Amino acid sequence: MEKIVIRHKVGDFETWLKGHQERVQLFAPAVTDFQTFQDQDDPKSVCMVMDVMDMEKLGAIINDPGVMDAKIRHTVIDPVIVSSPIVT
C-alpha cells in the first residue's frame, strides 16, 4: 500500500465537493481510502491523500479519456499533480 497526494484547482468548490461519491466509485478499483482537503488560503485548491493498493490501476484511471467527463462535471482544473512519498 502506498500513500500519495493529489492536488489540483477547481472551478467551483461546491460542485467539486458534491462529486465525492462519484470519486469514491471511480477510484475504488485502485484506492482503499482517501481524505479530501481544501487549502485555507485558496478555497479553489484541493488535495486528496489516498491509500493506493495498485498504482498502475490508478494511473490507468487518471489517464482514461472517459474520466475527462468526470473532471468536467467536478470542475477540475489541470494540472493534476500527483506526489509520492520520499524514501530515505
C-alpha positions as CSV (number, residue, x, y, z in Angstrom):
1,M,0.0,0.0,0.0
2,E,1.3,3.4,-0.9
3,K,0.1,6.8,0.3
4,I,0.0,9.5,-2.3
5,V,-1.2,13.1,-2.5
6,I,-3.2,14.5,-5.5
7,R,-3.5,18.3,-5.7
8,H,-5.4,20.4,-8.2
9,K,-7.6,23.5,-8.5
10,V,-11.3,23.5,-9.1
11,G,-13.6,26.0,-10.9
12,D,-16.4,25.6,-8.2
13,F,-15.6,24.1,-4.8
14,E,-19.3,23.2,-4.0
15,T,-19.7,21.4,-7.3
16,W,-16.5,19.5,-6.8
17,L,-17.5,18.6,-3.2
18,K,-20.8,17.2,-4.4
19,G,-18.9,14.8,-6.7
20,H,-17.3,13.0,-3.7
21,Q,-19.3,9.8,-4.0
22,E,-18.5,9.6,-7.7
23,R,-14.8,9.9,-7.0
24,V,-15.1,7.1,-4.4
25,Q,-16.6,4.9,-7.1
26,L,-14.1,6.0,-9.7
27,F,-11.0,5.3,-7.6
28,A,-12.3,2.2,-5.9
29,P,-10.5,-0.3,-8.2
30,A,-7.1,1.1,-7.1
31,V,-7.7,3.0,-3.8
32,T,-8.8,1.7,-0.4
33,D,-9.4,5.1,1.2
34,F,-8.8,8.8,0.7
35,Q,-9.3,12.0,2.6
36,T,-10.0,15.4,1.0
37,F,-8.7,18.7,2.0
38,Q,-9.2,22.4,1.0
39,D,-6.4,24.9,1.2
40,Q,-7.1,27.5,3.8
41,D,-5.7,30.4,1.8
42,D,-7.2,29.3,-1.6
43,P,-10.7,27.8,-1.5
44,K,-10.4,26.6,-5.1
45,S,-7.3,24.5,-4.3
46,V,-8.0,20.9,-3.2
47,C,-6.0,17.9,-2.2
48,M,-6.7,14.2,-1.7
49,V,-4.5,11.9,0.3
50,M,-5.0,8.4,-1.0
51,D,-4.1,4.9,0.2
52,V,-3.3,3.2,-3.1
53,M,-3.2,-0.6,-3.5
54,D,-2.4,-0.6,-7.2
55,M,-0.5,2.4,-8.7
56,E,-0.8,1.0,-12.2
57,K,-4.6,0.9,-12.0
58,L,-4.7,4.4,-10.5
59,G,-2.6,5.6,-13.4
60,A,-4.9,4.0,-15.9
61,I,-8.0,5.5,-14.2
62,I,-6.4,9.0,-14.1
63,N,-5.3,8.8,-17.8
64,D,-8.5,7.2,-19.1
65,P,-10.1,9.5,-21.6
66,G,-13.5,8.7,-20.2
67,V,-12.5,10.3,-16.9
68,M,-12.5,13.7,-18.7
69,D,-16.3,13.8,-18.4
70,A,-16.0,13.4,-14.6
71,K,-13.2,16.1,-14.5
72,I,-15.5,18.5,-16.3
73,R,-18.5,17.7,-14.1
74,H,-16.4,18.2,-11.0
75,T,-14.8,21.4,-12.4
76,V,-11.3,20.0,-12.1
77,I,-8.6,22.4,-13.5
78,D,-5.4,20.9,-14.9
79,P,-2.7,20.3,-14.0
80,V,-3.5,17.4,-11.6
81,I,-0.3,17.0,-9.5
82,V,0.4,13.5,-8.0
83,S,3.1,13.3,-5.3
84,S,4.6,10.1,-3.8
85,P,6.4,9.6,-0.6
86,I,10.1,10.2,-0.5
87,V,12.0,7.1,0.6
88,T,15.1,7.9,2.6
